[in-house]
Amino acid sequence: MATQCEATPTSRALHSAFIPNHRLIHSDVVSPPSKKGYFNVMANNTLHGTADRATDSDAFEYTARAGFVTSGVLHLLIAYIIMRIALGSGGNADQSGALAALARQTGGTVILWVAAVGLVALGLWRVAEAIVGSKPGEGSGTNQDDTPAWKRAKSLGLAIVNFAIALSAARFAMGSGQQSSQQNSGMSAQLMQSGWGKALLIAVALGLIGVGGYHVYKGASKKFLKDLRVSGGTGINAVGVCGYVAKGVVLAGAGVLVIVATLQADPSKASGIDAAVKALGNAPFGKFLLIVAALGIAAFGAYSFVRARFGRM
């Protein structure tokens, strides 16, 4: 029989029911999420779900793959222009020069609109990668959340590039396209008039050098094979290595020229890839170097076709 000081099971139950546990009293109370936080979570879930559903569409994937085909065609045209420069003809060896060449062809307007649609789709796919994670077409977004932030940022950057080229293609299709070398020179001249403008140009140049260096690394180490559903092969390895290394060298060269142009206050040297290609032609053995560059850029175009067919999406 229980004594007066001894608690019975019944009394312990009543004590638990009516007197709160001291650990609960002194513990931190978890407040419900704020209204702003709730809506942020809902918005993120909505974006994630929308991107996940969109990348499940075969039509969307095939249209995005057409963006790689467009990239391949443009790189082949740039390679052709570089080869013409090596043989003594003129031309603008950049994306705008390639788009202008397409615009002059029979049916060029239709081709440019098709190219613009493919590039926009590829840009939207890159946006989906930034939201859901890399390779969203290979599964639901739930297993893609471990994608590093730098890869998401890279996808967003590629999306901006694709949208910009698509806009240029649309402008050339409407007859209002301009050579990017002229635009770049004019913009560089304005930026060189101020200290912050020069700093911005140098920052952009360092970015170009970094991107170029990454292209060289990706090609030399064959990291591009991770983007494909096949294990490679002699032909794929050749166009991948040569293409990435060649494009990386050209991009890095363009960045170096921008720094030189900024320090010398010479906007004509800060006109992008076209200026880098023509500076390469003025170097010793320039004709030979231009032919090598043309073959390398053509290889990158060929790899773009490979990625359109076998790329992991």
C-alpha positions in Angstrom: 0.0 0.0 0.0 1.4 3.4 -1.0 2.5 5.9 1.6 1.5 9.5 1.6 4.8 10.6 0.1 4.8 7.8 -2.5 3.3 8.6 -5.9 0.9 6.1 -7.3 0.6 5.4 -11.0 -2.7 7.2 -11.0 -1.3 10.3 -9.3 1.6 10.3 -11.7 -0.8 10.2 -14.6 -2.9 13.1 -13.2 0.3 15.1 -12.6 1.4 14.6 -16.2 -2.0 15.6 -17.5 -2.4 18.8 -15.5 1.1 20.0 -14.8 3.4 20.7 -17.8 6.8 19.1 -18.0 9.5 21.5 -16.9 11.6 20.5 -19.9 8.8 21.8 -22.2 8.5 24.9 -20.1 12.2 25.8 -20.5 12.7 24.6 -24.0 12.7 26.9 -27.0 9.3 27.2 -28.5 9.3 26.6 -32.3 7.2 29.4 -33.8 5.2 28.7 -36.9 6.7 29.9 -40.2 6.1 33.5 -41.1 3.7 34.4 -43.9 6.6 35.6 -46.0 8.6 32.4 -45.5 5.5 30.3 -46.3 5.0 32.0 -49.6 8.7 31.7 -50.4 8.6 28.0 -49.9 5.4 27.7 -51.9 7.0 29.8 -54.8 10.1 27.6 -54.7 8.0 24.4 -54.8 6.0 25.8 -57.7 9.1 26.7 -59.7 10.7 23.4 -59.0 7.5 21.5 -60.0 7.0 23.5 -63.1 10.6 22.9 -64.3 10.3 19.2 -63.4 7.1 18.7 -65.4 8.5 20.7 -68.4 11.6 18.6 -68.6 9.5 15.5 -68.7 8.1 16.6 -72.1 9.7 14.9 -75.1 8.8 17.9 -77.4 10.6 20.3 -75.1 13.7 18.0 -75.0 13.8 17.6 -78.8 13.5 21.3 -79.3 16.3 22.0 -76.8 18.4 19.5 -78.7 17.8 21.5 -81.8 19.6 24.3 -80.0 22.8 22.2 -80.1 22.3 21.7 -83.8 22.1 25.5 -84.2 25.3 25.9 -82.2 26.9 23.3 -84.5 25.9 25.1 -87.6 27.1 28.5 -86.3 30.5 27.1 -85.3 30.9 25.5 -88.7 30.1 28.9 -90.3 32.6 30.6 -88.0 35.2 28.0 -89.0 34.5 28.7 -92.7 34.9 32.5 -92.1 38.2 31.9 -90.3 39.4 29.8 -93.2 38.5 32.6 -95.7 40.4 35.1 -93.6 43.4 32.7 -93.6 43.2 32.6 -97.4 43.0 36.4 -97.7 39.3 37.1 -97.8 37.4 39.3 -95.3 34.6 38.5 -92.8 33.6 38.7 -89.2 34.7 35.5 -87.3 32.1 35.5 -84.6 28.4 34.6 -84.0 27.1 37.7 -85.7 29.2 37.0 -88.7 27.8 33.5 -88.9 24.2 34.8 -88.5 24.8 37.3 -91.2 26.1 34.5 -93.5 22.9 32.6 -92.8 20.7 35.6 -93.5 22.2 35.9 -97.0 21.3 32.4 -98.0 18.1 31.4 -99.8 15.5 30.7 -97.1 17.9 32.3 -94.6 15.0 34.1 -92.7 13.2 30.8 -92.0 16.5 29.2 -91.0 17.2 32.0 -88.6 13.8 31.8 -87.0 14.1 28.1 -86.5 17.6 28.7 -85.0 16.1 31.3 -82.6 13.4 28.9 -81.4 16.0 26.1 -80.8 18.3 28.4 -78.9 15.4 29.8 -76.8 14.4 26.2 -75.9 18.0 25.3 -75.0 18.1 28.5 -72.9 14.9 27.5 -71.1 16.3 24.0 -70.5 19.4 25.6 -68.9 17.1 27.6 -66.6 15.4 24.4 -65.6 18.8 22.9 -64.8 19.5 25.9 -62.6 16.2 25.3 -60.7 15.9 21.5 -60.6 19.5 20.5 -61.0 21.8 19.1 -63.7 20.4 16.6 -66.2 16.7 17.2 -65.2 15.5 15.0 -68.1 17.1 11.9 -66.5 14.7 11.7 -63.6 12.5 13.6 -61.3 13.8 16.7 -59.6 13.7 15.1 -56.1 17.1 13.4 -56.6 18.8 16.4 -58.3 18.8 18.8 -55.3 22.5 18.0 -54.4 23.7 19.8 -57.6 26.4 22.3 -56.4 25.6 26.0 -56.5 28.4 26.7 -59.0 26.8 24.3 -61.5 23.4 26.0 -61.2 25.1 29.3 -61.8 26.9 27.9 -64.8 23.5 26.7 -66.2 22.1 30.1 -65.7 25.0 31.7 -67.5 24.7 29.4 -70.4 21.0 30.2 -70.5 21.8 33.9 -70.8 24.3 33.2 -73.7 21.7 31.1 -75.5 19.0 33.8 -75.1 21.4 36.5 -76.4 22.3 34.5 -79.5 18.6 33.7 -80.1 17.9 37.5 -79.9 20.6 38.2 -82.4 19.2 35.5 -84.8 15.8 37.1 -84.5 17.2 40.5 -85.3 19.0 39.2 -88.4 15.8 37.4 -89.4 14.0 40.8 -89.2 16.8 42.6 -91.1 18.0 44.6 -88.2 21.0 42.6 -87.1 24.4 44.2 -86.5 27.9 42.9 -86.4 28.9 42.4 -82.8 32.5 43.6 -83.4 31.2 47.1 -84.2 28.9 47.0 -81.1 31.7 45.8 -78.9 34.1 48.4 -80.1 31.6 51.2 -79.5 30.7 49.9 -76.0 34.4 49.5 -75.1 35.2 53.0 -76.2 32.6 54.4 -73.9 33.7 52.2 -70.9 37.3 53.2 -71.4 36.5 56.8 -70.6 36.0 56.1 -66.9 37.9 54.3 -64.2 35.0 52.0 -63.3 34.5 51.2 -67.0 38.1 50.1 -67.4 37.7 47.9 -64.2 34.5 46.4 -65.7 36.3 45.6 -69.0 39.2 43.9 -67.2 36.7 41.9 -65.1 35.0 40.8 -68.2 38.4 39.9 -69.8 39.4 37.8 -66.8 36.0 36.1 -67.0 36.7 35.2 -70.7 40.2 33.9 -69.8 38.6 31.8 -67.1 36.0 30.4 -69.4 38.6 29.8 -72.1 40.8 28.0 -69.6 37.9 25.8 -68.5 37.2 24.9 -72.1 40.9 23.8 -72.6 40.8 21.8 -69.3 37.5 20.1 -70.3 38.8 19.2 -73.7 42.2 18.0 -72.6 40.8 15.9 -69.7 37.9 14.6 -71.8 35.4 15.8 -69.2 33.0 16.5 -72.0 32.3 12.7 -72.1 30.3 13.1 -68.9 27.8 15.2 -70.9 27.1 12.2 -73.3 25.0 9.0 -73.0 27.7 7.1 -74.9 31.2 6.2 -73.7 32.9 8.0 -76.6 35.0 6.6 -79.4 37.8 7.7 -81.7 35.7 10.2 -83.6 33.9 11.6 -80.7 37.1 12.0 -78.6 38.8 13.7 -81.5 36.2 16.3 -82.1 35.6 16.9 -78.4 39.2 17.4 -77.5 40.1 19.5 -80.5 36.9 21.5 -80.4 37.0 22.4 -76.7 40.8 23.2 -76.7 40.5 25.3 -79.9 37.5 27.3 -78.6 39.1 27.7 -75.2 42.3 29.2 -76.8 40.2 31.6 -78.9 38.1 32.7 -75.9 41.2 33.2 -73.7 42.9 35.1 -76.5 39.9 37.4 -76.8 40.2 38.1 -73.0 43.9 38.9 -73.3 43.2 41.3 -76.1 40.5 43.1 -74.0 43.0 43.6 -71.2 45.7 44.9 -73.7 43.1 47.2 -75.4 42.0 48.6 -72.0 45.5 49.3 -70.9 46.3 50.9 -74.3 42.9 52.7 -74.6 42.4 51.1 -78.0 38.7 50.0 -78.5 39.4 48.3 -81.8 41.3 45.5 -80.0 38.4 44.9 -77.6 35.9 43.6 -80.2 35.7 40.0 -79.0 36.4 36.8 -80.8 36.7 38.4 -84.2 39.5 40.6 -83.0 41.3 37.6 -81.4 41.1 35.7 -84.6 42.5 38.5 -86.7 45.2 39.1 -84.1 46.1 35.5 -84.5 46.4 36.0 -88.2 48.9 38.8 -87.7 51.2 36.6 -85.6 54.2 34.7 -87.0 52.9 31.8 -89.0 49.5 33.5 -88.8 48.0 31.7 -91.8 48.9 28.3 -90.5 47.5 29.3 -87.0 44.2 30.5 -88.6 43.8 27.2 -90.5 44.4 25.3 -87.3 41.9 27.5 -85.4 39.3 27.0 -88.2 39.7 23.2 -88.0 39.4 23.3 -84.2 36.2 25.5 -84.3 34.8 23.1 -87.0 35.5 20.2 -84.6 33.6 22.0 -81.9 30.7 22.4 -84.3 30.9 18.6 -85.1 30.8 17.9 -81.3 27.7 20.0 -81.0 26.0 17.7 -83.5 27.1 14.7 -81.4 25.7 16.3 -78.3 22.4 17.0 -80.0 22.1 13.3 -80.6 23.8 11.7 -77.6 23.8 14.5 -75.0 22.5 13.8 -71.5 19.6 16.1 -70.8 
